[in-house]
């Protein structure tokens, strides 16, 4: 497993943070968890009702799954294209997960956060620390847990996209990744989807009311910088 660190692309990070300095209310909510916990579904449901939320469309070398559309769920590219993006400094972060590469480009992140918007994205557990180090206090991390290991196993098995050996590897990795939950700012137990969406909405609403993100209203009242 290879995980990029923020220092791997210092110029891109500096450029991103410089642009975002004009948007103090912009922040990112990074939803993490192992395969099968429902983090992607959770984010998709929240985006249906949160008009100010913007999804970051990441890039990956893995094949598209059934129903996934290039440029909507993710940008699906060849390994050669991904390596070129990495060499050209186009990626904010990248990681290798289950034999495939994933990354978020500078342009995609800025497009999602510009004009003070909240960027929402789901990531594999390995990507959490990179985002925390890259965006600092603009990054809010949420870990999604399953109600039980049995339910996690059932959810993974229901995908019916892996061989038995691959399934066992994913389950083993998922159990190991669950130990990373305390590293995040918040934890959601995804038992019932509607309750989990409500929990995520509450987290976002709380984070939007941080004083550092209320500069526009403070300025309107003549209180900024006091």
C-alpha positions in Angstrom: 0.0 0.0 0.0 1.4 3.4 -1.0 0.1 6.6 0.4 1.1 10.0 -0.8 1.9 12.7 1.8 1.2 16.5 1.4 4.9 17.2 0.9 4.8 15.1 -2.3 3.1 18.0 -4.0 4.0 21.2 -2.2 3.5 23.6 -5.1 0.0 22.2 -5.8 -1.0 22.5 -2.1 0.3 26.0 -1.8 -1.6 27.0 -4.9 -4.8 25.4 -3.5 -4.6 27.1 -0.1 -3.7 30.4 -1.7 -6.9 30.3 -3.8 -9.0 29.2 -0.8 -7.7 32.0 1.3 -10.3 34.2 -0.4 -13.1 31.8 0.8 -12.8 31.5 4.6 -16.1 29.6 4.8 -15.0 26.8 2.5 -14.2 23.5 4.1 -14.1 19.8 3.2 -16.0 17.0 4.9 -14.0 13.7 4.3 -16.1 10.6 4.9 -14.0 7.5 5.5 -14.4 3.9 6.3 -13.6 0.5 4.9 -15.4 -1.1 1.9 -18.9 -2.1 2.7 -19.8 0.4 5.4 -22.0 2.5 3.0 -19.9 5.7 3.0 -20.5 6.3 -0.8 -24.3 5.8 -0.4 -24.3 8.1 2.6 -22.6 10.9 0.7 -24.8 10.4 -2.4 -28.0 10.7 -0.3 -26.8 13.8 1.5 -26.0 15.5 -1.8 -29.6 15.1 -2.8 -30.7 17.6 -0.2 -27.7 19.8 0.5 -27.6 22.4 -2.2 -24.4 24.0 -0.9 -22.5 20.8 -0.9 -20.3 19.9 -3.8 -18.8 16.5 -4.5 -15.2 16.2 -5.5 -14.9 13.9 -8.5 -11.7 11.9 -7.9 -9.6 10.0 -10.5 -9.0 6.3 -10.4 -7.4 3.5 -12.4 -9.9 0.9 -11.3 -12.6 -0.1 -13.8 -16.0 1.4 -13.5 -18.6 -0.7 -11.6 -22.0 -1.3 -13.0 -24.0 1.9 -13.1 -21.0 4.2 -12.6 -20.5 7.0 -15.2 -17.2 8.5 -16.1 -16.9 12.1 -14.8 -19.8 11.6 -12.4 -18.9 9.0 -9.8 -15.2 9.2 -10.7 -12.8 9.9 -13.6 -11.7 6.5 -14.8 -8.3 6.6 -16.5 -5.5 4.3 -17.5 -2.5 3.7 -15.3 -0.3 5.6 -17.8 -2.6 8.7 -17.6 -2.6 8.5 -13.8 1.2 8.4 -13.7 1.4 11.3 -16.0 -0.9 13.3 -13.7 1.3 12.4 -10.8 4.5 13.4 -12.5 2.9 16.7 -13.7 1.9 17.7 -10.1 -1.8 17.5 -10.9 -2.8 15.5 -7.9 -3.3 16.8 -4.3 -3.1 13.3 -2.9 -3.0 9.7 -4.2 -3.1 6.2 -2.8 -3.0 2.6 -4.0 -5.9 0.6 -2.7 -6.6 -3.0 -3.5 -4.3 -2.8 -6.5 -5.8 0.4 -8.0 -4.7 4.0 -7.8 -7.0 6.8 -6.6 -6.3 10.6 -6.5 -7.8 14.0 -6.2 -6.6 16.7 -8.5 -5.9 20.3 -7.6 -8.5 21.5 -10.1 -11.2 19.1 -8.8 -10.7 20.1 -5.1 -10.7 23.8 -5.9 -13.8 23.5 -8.1 -15.6 21.8 -5.3 -14.6 24.3 -2.6 -14.5 27.7 -4.4 -17.0 30.4 -3.5 -17.1 29.2 0.1 -18.7 25.9 -0.6 -18.5 22.7 1.4 -16.8 19.8 -0.4 -18.0 16.3 0.4 -16.1 13.2 -0.6 -15.7 9.6 0.5 -12.3 8.1 0.8 -10.6 4.9 1.8 -9.2 4.9 5.3 -5.6 5.4 4.0 -6.5 8.8 2.6 -7.6 10.4 5.9 -4.3 11.5 7.3 -3.2 13.0 4.0 -6.3 15.2 3.8 -6.0 16.3 7.4 -2.4 17.3 6.8 -3.2 19.0 3.5 -6.2 21.1 4.4 -5.6 21.5 8.2 -8.6 23.2 9.9 -10.5 23.3 6.6 -10.8 19.5 6.8 -13.5 17.7 8.9 -13.2 13.9 9.0 -16.1 11.5 9.6 -15.6 7.7 10.0 -18.4 5.4 9.1 -18.7 2.2 11.2 -21.0 -0.8 10.5 -23.5 -1.8 13.2 -21.6 -5.1 13.5 -18.9 -7.2 11.8 -21.6 -9.6 10.6 -23.5 -6.9 8.8 -20.3 -5.6 7.3 -19.6 -9.1 6.0 -23.1 -9.4 4.6 -22.8 -6.0 2.8 -19.5 -7.0 1.2 -20.9 -10.4 0.1 -24.0 -8.8 -1.4 -21.8 -6.9 -4.0 -21.0 -10.2 -5.7 -18.1 -8.6 -7.6 -15.2 -10.5 -6.1 -13.8 -14.0 -6.0 -13.8 -15.8 -2.6 -10.1 -15.0 -2.1 -10.7 -11.3 -2.9 -13.7 -11.2 -0.6 -11.7 -12.6 2.3 -8.9 -10.1 1.7 -11.4 -7.2 1.7 -12.9 -8.4 4.9 -9.5 -8.8 6.5 -8.5 -5.3 5.4 -11.9 -3.8 6.5 -11.5 -5.2 10.1 -8.0 -3.7 10.3 -9.2 -0.4 9.0 -11.9 -0.1 11.6 -9.2 0.5 14.2 -8.5 3.9 12.5 -11.9 5.3 13.5 -10.6 7.3 16.6 -8.3 9.3 14.3 -11.4 11.1 12.8 -13.3 14.1 14.2 -16.6 12.3 14.2 -18.0 8.8 14.0 -21.3 7.6 12.5 -22.7 4.1 12.9 -24.4 3.3 9.7 -27.3 1.1 10.8 -30.3 2.9 9.2 -29.4 5.1 6.3 -31.9 7.9 7.1 -30.5 8.2 10.6 -26.9 8.3 9.3 -27.8 11.0 6.7 -29.3 13.0 9.6 -26.2 12.6 11.6 -24.0 13.8 8.8 -26.2 16.8 8.2 -25.9 17.7 11.9 -22.1 17.5 11.7 -22.0 19.7 8.6 -24.4 22.3 10.1 -22.2 22.4 13.3 -19.1 22.9 11.3 -20.6 25.7 9.2 -21.2 27.7 12.4 -17.6 27.7 13.5 -16.4 31.3 14.1 -13.6 30.9 11.5 -16.2 30.1 8.9 -18.6 32.9 9.8 -16.3 35.7 8.6 -18.7 37.0 6.0 -21.5 37.6 8.5 -19.1 39.0 11.1 -17.9 41.5 8.4 -21.4 42.4 7.6 -21.9 43.4 11.2 -18.6 45.2 11.4 -17.2 42.6 13.8 -14.5 40.9 11.7 -10.9 41.2 13.1 -12.1 42.3 16.5 
